[in-house]
């Protein structure tokens, strides 16, 4: 199994790309009102010890887009900063569409 967190020769912690990606995806999906991650999904740029994030989502019909986006930003920031040694710089939440059903199996039965 590949080690996703390494300590380099200077004693610094180096995180694998999948670690940050997983943290951001889970932090996004935890928020009620998020239908799905869509578009190009999640884009993460690491500059020094700062992480900049872009995430594209579909929201569920009837929820406030602004509230969902704000909660996503707060949750990503909290999860990245408590789970890693990185600080979060910028978090862009792009709302790309609306999901009318909370899960796709319901949409197929109607």
C-alpha positions in Angstrom: 0.0 0.0 0.0 1.3 3.4 -0.9 2.1 5.7 2.0 0.1 8.9 1.5 1.7 10.9 4.3 5.5 11.1 4.3 8.1 12.8 6.5 10.9 14.0 4.2 14.6 14.3 5.2 14.1 17.7 6.9 11.4 16.4 9.1 8.6 18.1 7.2 5.3 16.4 6.6 4.4 15.9 3.0 0.8 14.9 2.1 -0.2 12.9 -1.0 -2.6 14.6 -3.4 -5.3 12.1 -2.6 -5.3 13.0 1.1 -6.3 16.7 0.5 -8.7 15.7 -2.3 -10.5 13.2 0.1 -10.7 15.8 2.9 -12.2 18.4 0.6 -14.7 16.0 -1.1 -15.9 14.6 2.3 -16.2 18.1 3.8 -18.3 19.2 0.8 -20.6 16.1 0.8 -21.2 16.5 4.6 -23.2 19.7 4.0 -27.0 19.3 3.7 -28.2 20.8 0.5 -25.4 19.5 -1.6 -26.8 17.3 -4.3 -23.5 16.2 -5.9 -20.0 17.3 -6.8 -20.1 18.2 -10.4 -18.3 19.6 -13.4 -14.6 19.3 -13.0 -15.2 18.3 -9.3 -12.5 19.6 -7.0 -9.3 21.5 -7.9 -6.6 22.0 -5.3 -3.6 24.3 -5.6 -0.9 24.1 -2.9 1.4 27.2 -2.7 3.9 26.8 0.1 1.8 26.0 3.2 -1.4 27.5 1.8 -4.1 25.5 0.0 -6.5 27.1 -2.5 -9.6 25.1 -3.4 -12.2 25.2 -6.2 -15.2 22.9 -6.0 -18.1 22.6 -8.4 -21.5 21.4 -7.0 -25.1 20.8 -7.7 -27.5 22.0 -5.0 -30.7 20.4 -4.0 -33.9 22.1 -5.2 -35.3 24.5 -2.6 -32.2 25.3 -0.6 -30.4 28.6 -0.4 -27.4 28.5 -2.7 -25.6 31.2 -0.6 -26.1 29.3 2.7 -24.9 26.0 1.2 -21.8 27.7 -0.3 -20.9 29.4 2.9 -21.3 26.2 4.9 -19.1 24.4 2.4 -16.4 27.0 2.7 -16.5 26.9 6.5 -16.4 23.1 6.6 -13.5 22.8 4.1 -11.5 25.3 6.0 -12.1 23.6 9.4 -11.4 20.1 8.1 -8.2 21.0 6.1 -6.7 23.0 8.9 -7.5 20.5 11.6 -6.4 17.4 9.6 -3.2 18.8 8.0 -0.5 21.4 8.6 -1.8 23.5 5.8 -3.6 26.8 6.0 -6.5 27.5 3.7 -6.2 30.6 1.4 -9.1 30.8 -1.0 -12.2 28.5 -1.4 -14.3 29.1 -4.5 -17.6 27.2 -4.6 -19.1 27.1 -8.1 -22.8 26.2 -8.1 -23.3 24.5 -11.5 -26.8 23.2 -11.3 -29.8 22.0 -9.3 -30.6 18.4 -8.4 -34.4 17.9 -8.1 -34.0 14.6 -6.2 -31.8 13.8 -3.2 -30.7 10.5 -4.7 -30.8 9.4 -8.3 -32.7 6.1 -7.6 -35.7 8.2 -6.6 -35.6 10.1 -9.9 -35.8 6.8 -11.9 -39.0 5.6 -10.1 -41.0 8.8 -10.8 
